[in-house]
């Protein structure tokens, strides 16, 4: 999923995204089934709340429209200064850094405890006595481990995603809603365990030398399926989506979509104000399920010109095929992760098999070991997918600018995002490399202020993608 800003949500599915993706699709394809996934982590720029069941979206009233920021005059074309972060935003940012480290250590500590205490092996033994055959042993083991990881991770998730968000004024969620969302995420994981956890262990059993390659290949259609069904079946479990209720703004957005070469585009509005005061928009889905989603908070807090740039940015992800590129990158990461497990797991098992209680990787008790190795490898390779993500976001910004040619509105949109999401405008190099999926907001505003090729008689990078009002190429 591509987002305008960090979609930091109190997500009921475990995180961080990279470890979740690799663990869930390369090994078990069950997001709640690993100790390594139980650690909550914190994004830096925005921290809205989790996907959650929403109240029905109310039509936009005249009063609500009047409450929205007034659009700047078309003559407002000057550069926009990068806002200084508030003291509150700086405290939030520094706390996020601490929690990010805590999340990494948590994701290492839990599988180590499961392995070196022999807990994983004992769970396997109990599962074997109850299940009696190979498949049910794996299923029972996965269910027990999922529940245990969820319970152990719950206090930290409660602090990071509920207590702290309320303390900083970013969350409107009631405890009941937050806990309900956590339960829904757990239920999704428990359903996936019997459907998918057996696949990598079957491949390990049948092809111990090439299982890592077959796992990556199997992950490809599953990744595509996940991208396709998430907006249709998973997201509606947590959010109630509806059409745009401001028909005038919707007409402007659809006209912009046609100029971007997108026909039959779908834009959805979500009532997120019951959960958060933060703002966000994103593109999600694949093929026929692809859509642009706007939170009602961003509709309320940005003016029309700013929203049209936001839409241009999201259309850029669609037109530039970033979802497809992300699927390719995810497949490559899964291949690397599985190969690392193949190469390194033997050393761990040979050294500590008596402590672990297993001597083969195809033993389901090895699951925390696989999760531990993938966590460590993910930490090492994280700068590469994050660099691609920042590049994709930068090019989506460029696309939105070339489509709207409204630099002033684009820059003020990011200035509002910085204030609403308690972001800081610039980050250090190491922080960017290991944490930033988006360019820092200050860098984005600086680029927006400077990028005006149409005013300098230079060609547009994506000009050949745009259509004129009559439907022809520009």
N, C-alpha and C positions, 0 to 999 in steps of 0.2 A: 504494500500500500504506500503510495506516495502522498505526502502531506505538505502543506504550505509551511508549516512550522512543526517542531518536534511534537508528535502526537503522544505526549507523555500522559498516559492514562492510568488510572487505577485499574489496570487490566486484570480480569479474573483469570486469564491464562498466564502461566508463569513466563518469566522473562530472564535475561534480555533477549531481544528478537533473534540475534544471530545464533545464540546457543539453542534457543527454542527451535528455530528452523532446522538446524543440523540434527539436534537430538530427536526431534519429533519426526522428521522425514527420513533421515539417514538410518536411524536405528529403530526407534519404536513407533514413530509416527503417532504417538500418543502424548500430547503436551503435558499431561499431569503425571507422567509415569517415571520421573527421574528426580533423584535428589539434586542433581546438578542444576536442575531447572527451578528448584524451589526458592531460589534467592531473589527477592524483589530488588530491582535496581531503579535508578532515577535518571531520567533525561535532564538535560541542562536548561533548555530554554523555556519550555512550556510544560506544565503539568496539569492538564485537565483530568477529569475523572474517567472511570472505566466505561467501556461499552456497557450499557445498562438498559433495562426495560424502562421505557419513557412514557410519559403521559402523551395523549394525542396532541399533535401540533395544532395550535389554535390559529385561525386566520389572522393575518396582520391587520390590525385596526388602524384607524386614522391616528389615534393617540400614539400607538407604537411607532408608526411611521414618523410622527413628529418628534419622537424621542431619539431617532437616529441622528448621527452627525450630519450636518448639512454638507452637501457636496461643495467642494471648492469651486471657485469661478474658473471657467475654461482658460482664463488668462493667467491662472496661477501655474507657472511653469518653472519657477526658480528652483535652485538646489535646496534640499532639505537637510538640515544639520542632524547628525547622529545624536540622539538624546543621551544624556548622561544617565547611567542606571541609578535607581533609587537605592538608599541604604538597605531597604527591605529586600530589594532584588539581589543585592550583593550578598546579604546574609543567606538568602535562599540558594543562591548559586554555590556558595562555599559549603553549605550543608549538603547540597546535592553531590558535591565532590566526595565528601566523607561517606555518604551512603553508597556511592558508586563503588568505592573501595570495599566497604562492608559487604556489598552484594557479591563482589568477586571472591572475597575470602569465604563468604557463606557458601558459595557454589563449589568451593574446593573442600571446605571442612566437612560438609554433610556426606558426600560420597566416601571420604576418607574414614569417617566414623562408621559408616555402614560396612566398609570393607575390613578395617583393622580390628573392629570389635567382633567380627564374625556374624553380625546381624543379618547381612544379606544372605549368607549361607543358611542361617537358621530359618529365615523366611522361606527360602527355597525348600528346605526339608519339610516344613509344615505344609507348603503348597503341594509337594510331591505326595505326601500321605493323604491329603484331601482329594487332590485332582486325579491321582492314580495313573494318568497318562501324560505324554509329552505336552500336548496342547493345553490341557487344563492346568498343568503345573505352571506353565508360562502365564496363563491368564490370571490365575489366583495370585501368583507372585506380583504381577504388574498391578493388580487392584490393591493389594495390601501396601505395596511400596508407594503407590500414588496417594493413598489415604494418609499414610504416615508422613510423607513429604509435605503434604498440604497442611496437616495439623502442626507440624514442627515449624513451618514457615509462616503460619498465620499471625503470630504476634508481631513479627517484623513487618509483614505486609500491612497490618492494622496501623502501626505507627507511621510508616512511610506514605501510605496511600489514603489514610483517613485522618488520623490525628494531625499530622503535619500539614496536610492540605487545608484543613479547617483553620489551623493556626495562622496560615498565611493568607487566608481569605480567598483561596482558589476553589474551594469545594462547597457545594450546597447539599451534598448527599446526606441523607439520614443514615444512621448505622444499619437499620434494617435493609435499606436498599444496597448499601455497600456489601453487607454480608450475603445478601441474596445473590448479588452478582458473583461473589466468590464461589458460592455453592454451584451456580450455573456453570462456571468455568470448570470446577471439579467434575461435575456430571459429564461434561463434554469429554474430558480426559478419560473418565471411567468407561464411557461408551466406546471410545477409540481403542482401549487396551485389547479387548478380545478380537477386534476387527483387524488390528495391524501389528501388535507387538510380536506376533509369531513369525512375521515375514523375515526379518534379518536373522533370527535364530535358525530358521529353516535353511537360509542361504549359507550360514556358517557351518551348518551340519552337512549339507550336500556338497559345498564347494569351499573348503577351508582356505584354499590358496587364492581364490578369485572372488570371494564373497563381497569384498569391498567394491569391486567393479559392478557386480550385479546389483548391489544395494543402491548405488548411484543411479543406475539405469532404471531400476524400479521406481526410484523417487521422482523421476521426470513426469510421468503421467499423474502421479499423486500430487505433485506440486501444481500442475495445471488444474487438476480437479479441485484442489483446495482453493486456488485463486478464483475459480469459477463459482463454487458453491458458497463461499464465505459471505458475499453480500446477500445471497438469496436465503440461506438457511441459518447461518451462524449469527450474523449481525442482528437480524430481527429478534433473536432471543434476548438481546440486551438493549436494543434501540427500536423505537417505532419511527419508521421512515414515512415521509409524506411528500407530496409535490410542493413546489414553491407556491406560497399563498399570495405573494406580491406579484400579480400577473404582469404588471408593467415592467418590473425588474426581470421577471422570467423571460419576457419577450426580448429584452435587451440581451440577456445571456444567450438565448437561442440564436439571435441574429449574429452575435459574436462567434458562436460555435460554427455557424455556416461559413463565416469569413475564414475560420480556421480550417475549413475543409471537413468538418464533422457534421454528418447528417443524422437525424434521428437521435441526437444526444439526449441523455436523461440527467436531470438535476434533481437531487433530493434534499429536503430540509429535515433536520433532526432537532427535536426539542432537548437540547443538552443543558439548558439553564437550570433544569431540576437537579443537575449533578455538579455543574462547574460554572465559574465566571470566566474561565479562559476561552480563547477563540481558536477556531481551526477550520480548515477545509481540506479535503483530500480526494484523490481518485482511487477507486478500488475495483476489484473484479477483473474478469478476463473474458474476451469474446463478447457474447451476448449479455453477460452479467455486468459489464463494465459500466460505471456510473461515477458522477461527481456528487459529493456529499458536502453540504454546508451546515454547520451548526447554527442554531438560531442565535447564539451569542455573537457570532461574526456578522450576521445579518443586522443585528441591533447596534453593533458598535462601529461598523465601517459604513462609510457613505457609498453611494452608487458607483462613483468613479473608482474608488478603492476596491470595491467588490468586483468590478469588471476586470481590473488587473488580476485579482485573485483567481477569477475564472479563467483568464488567459493563461495564467501560470499552470493551472490544473489541466487545461486543454493541451498545453505543451507536453505534459507527461503522456497524454493520450496519443497525440499526433506523432511524437518522437519515439513511440514504442518502448517507453521505459519499463513497462510491466514485463514485456518479453525479455528485455535485457536483464531484468532482475531475476527472471526465471532461469536464464542461462547462467548467471553468476551464482545463484543458489545451487544449481546442479554441480558446478565446479567446486564450490565450497564443500558440498556433501562428499564429493569424490575425494577431496583432500583430507577431510576429517576421517572418513572411513579408512583410507589408506594409512593414515597416522595410527589409528587404532590397530590395524593389522600389523604394523611394524613395531609398535611399542608395547602392546599388551603382553606379549610373550615374556618380555623382560620383567615386568611387574609380577606376572604369575610365577615365573621361575624363582624369583627372589622371595615372595611372600605367600606362596600358595598355602602353606600351613596356617597362616593367620587368616587368609581370605576364606579358606574352606572350599576351594575349587581349584582345579588344575587345567581347565580347558576354557577357551573363550566362548565355546558354544553352550556352556552351562549358563542358565539364566541368572545365576547368582553373580555373574560378571557384569551385570548391567550398571551398577555404580562405577565400576572401573572404566567401562566404556564412556560413561558420562563424564568422569574425571578427566580422561585423556582429551575428549572433545572440548571440554571447558578450557583446558590449557592451550590446546591448538587454536581454538577460537580466539583466545586472548592474543596469541601471537600473530594471527592473520587479520585481525580486526581492522587495522589501518587500510587494507586494500579494498574491501567492500565499502567501507565508509568513504574512502576517496572517490569511488565511483558514484556513491549516493550524492556526495557534495557536488560532483560534476553534473549529475542529472538535474539536481535542484537549480544549479547555476544556469544551465541551458533552458530550463523551464522558465526561469526569470527572464532570460533573454527573449524567449518566445513570447511571453506575455507583454514585454515592452514593445517588441516589433509589431505585435497585433494591435495594441491599444495606443501606442505612442504617447502615453500619458505618464511620464517619468515622475511628475510631482505627486500624483495620486498613488503610484506604486511605492514611492519612498514614504509617504505619510502612512500608508497601510502598514508597512513594516515598523514604523515608529509606534503606531498604535499597538501592534502585536507585541512589541517589546514591553510596553507599559502594562498591557493586560495580562501577559503571561509571566511577568516578573523575570524577564530575560536580561542578560548583560550583553552589550553589543560586540565585544571582542573577547576572544579566547586565546590562550597560549598555544604554542605549536604542539606540544605533547598532548594537551587536552583535545585539540582538534583531531589529531591522528587517531586517538583511541576512543573518542567519545562522540564527535560531531557527525551526525548523518546529514546535516544541513550546514551551509556556510553560516558563520556568525552573522547576526542581523546587521551589525555595523558594516561588515564587508559588503553585504547585499545593498545597503543604502548607498554606500560609496560607489558601487558599480552602477546602480540605477541613475545616480546623479551624473555620471560621466558618459553613459552609453546612449548616444543619439546619432547613429550613422545616417539616418534620413535627413538630419539637419546639416550634415557635412557632405552630402552628395555621394555617400558611400553605399554600396549594395547591402541589403539585409541578408543575414545568414540564412534565414528561413523564409525569405520573401516568396520563394517559389511554392510555398505551402499554402499561401493565402489566396482567397477568392474575392473578387469584387462583388458589389451589391447584386450584379446580374448573374452571379454564379460562375463566372469565368476566372481563370488564373490571373493574378495581378501581373 
